[in-house]
Amino acid sequence: MKKFSALFIALILILSAFSVSAANPNSISSNDAGTAKNLVVVKKPETKNSATLKKTYGITGTGKSGVEVAYYKFNGTSYVSLKDANGNMAQTKIGNAGVFYKQVALSEGHNKFAVRAEAPGGAYQVVYFDINVLNQNILNNVNGFSNGIQSLYNGWMN
């Protein structure tokens, strides 16, 4: 009976270790809605779809103290955890100030990201957003079009 009890306790310890390491998984599906909606607010990017000319971008937000925030990038099939310089999952624990920040590298075109925030009790929220990196030619074309419209407007007004 003592051997059975020791085996049972060892099994519980092993399983509980797996459940602790399951927080913020290495990948998430694109349709994971989470179980909470009020853990974090992503402040930058300001909208679900945004554009920039920069090759790096600072993802920022606010949230509840103690919430663990992990960062993911879409690889074509699922969202995969970003890694830090040591190859570990890139994540931030929100402190008393209630803010989180992560600078990410962008490639030209569409970049799809997700932020997964998990509370100590296990409830989690997933926020998805896209950052489109424009190339300089697109910006020049937009500026040229804008200047053309401005000239046309000025011609009508004079």
Disulfide bonds with the S-S distance in Angstrom:
none
